[in-house]
Amino acid sequence: MDKNVRERTGSFYSPQIWVELSQKYLTDVLGEDWQDEYYIWDCAAGTGNLLTGLTNKHNIFASTLDQQDVEVMKDRIKNGANLIEDHVFQFDFLNDDFKKLPKNLQEIINNPEKRKKLVMYINPPYAEATNARTVTGTGVNKGGVTTNFKLNDYFKPKIGNASNEIFALFMANIYEKIPNCIIAQFSTMKFIQGTNFENFKDFFKANYLKGFIVPADTFDNVKGQFPIGFTIWNTAVKEKIDTIQCDVFDKQGNFQGSKKFYGELPQSINKWIKQYDNGSSTHVAYMDNSGTDFQNNKFLHLANVKGNRHVTYFAFTQNNIFFGCVYFSVRQVIEATWLNDRDQFLYPKEAWLHDREFQNDCLAFTLFHGQNRITSSNGTNHWIPFTEYEVDAKARFESNFMSKFIKGKLKVEHPSNELLLNPNGSPLLYDGKPLEFSTEAQAVFEAGKKLWTYYHAYDFKQFYYDDILGTYNANVSLYDIKEYFQGRNDKGKMNNKSTDETYNQLIGELREKLKALAEKIAPKVYEYGFLKP
């Protein structure tokens, strides 16, 4: 079946390892005899894999969008599947009238007491109207993902942009049409802390009972590195989603601890940085302010000019360099994993304002990080952290802005913006004093200086990839140096390594020192509230 069709219809295979685990969690929550005491309806059943292992077939109902899947389930019944044929039926949960349901299921839904004993046990379709290409401006929304459903227009005023997600429409429809039931579902964890789910959380109020998360790519046709959760909710208890804790399992089903997800979060880090993006000085770089979770960090970078993505671009000036470098660093020092992929970066506490070492560490980290893509080919490079003398350059630099900034040799500016002040009223700006760096940051500078010095001492007549790269450039950035020694493949992508082993050793040393600096900065990301633990 075509991938897009599968996403829209939910024709996916639920891994048996997670099916069994989810039923164990239902037993933990509802009791050993829950299958005799509760009714079960999988309203996104596909071919019925989620129902494998359940024992009381008289209490189980299974519906799916495609009649073909109904026929598959009925064939499975003939081959021993523990289901009743009359309880398996075609039903479009997001379009059809509930009057089309079997009479015995209608009786359960229409009876308030029986409804409390109904478990909506589902692994609903996963597809949304936007994708990564939409965000980058190179693609368009997936047509018809949710707009084909009648409920989209109905629920959009109630749940906002969450209506772009099929699983959110399933949750909303269950919540409204089958009140006070139990929802036990597989889904992404967006509905807990996703930025598009604020209205949804005002609408959907329920008591969280228990749950677990697993790597998404253990599911059929899912390649992303993010968590899929199985969560159990009692909709009879109306509580706004606050903090929930889920058990964590790896791909083999091994327990790895627990993780918290937060329904109520401070404002985003982008809200925080925006207030400092108004300096009066000449701009010396731009930064891509991407979406505020880990999955968007791959887009976050520095450049000489603005990009063309549909995001805001932070303009670095003399007055706001520390703010920009703190923003960049807290988002890059912690590695993105499947477990933290959807974690949100937040508006910080004020304590970081008084930690000058932290600010200077972030400056050093930003200067030498691989996502600092400032290049002299796109304009003046203001981010050379050394003087000509320190790296034995063969010509003067076009700009000594950064080395003067570090050594406290720039004229102090005092913009009128009060937001650029410490709580005690003193300016949190460039104060005209030399910056003092931690041991870890100094090690990064030393490794970087060796790399710059090696470039400026190179015999450019002996080693180059083409005429342009083979020409000496006094104004090189770290990105330029990497491009020179590593070159690019026939698709234009920079190679991972160079044929020059000395360079490979030097860049490896820089990365090692940068990693040590990242490990020093990382605990403060949580201490100052940029991330929730």
Buried (B, 14 or more C-beta within 10 A) or exposed (E): EEEEEBBBBBBBBBBEBBBEBBBEBBEEBBEEEBBEEBBBBBBBBBBBBBBBEBEBBEBBBBBBBBEEBBEBBBEBBEEEBBBBEEBBBBBBBBEBEBEEBBEEBEEBBEEEEBBBBBBBBBBBBBBBBBBEEBBBEEEEBBEEBBBEBEBBEBBBEBBBBBBBBBBBBBBBBBBBEBBBBBBBBBBBBBBBBBBBBBBBBEBBBBEBBBBBBBBBBBBEEBEBBBBBBBBBBBBBEEEEBEBBEBBBBEEEEEEEEEBEBBBEBBEBBBEBBEEBBBBEBEBBBBBBBBBBBBBBBEBBBBBBEBBEBEBBBBBBBBBBBBBBBBBBBBBBBBEBEBBBBBBBBBBBEEEBBEBBBBBBBBBBBBBBBBBBBBBBBEBBBBBBBBBBEBBEBEEEBBBBBBBBBBEEEBEEBEBEBEEBBEEEEEBBBBEEEEBEBBEBBBBBBEBBBBBBBBBBEBEBEEBBBEEEBEEBBBBBBBBBBBBBBBBEEEEEEEBEEBEBEEBBEBBEBBBEBBBBBBEBBBEBBEBBBBBBE
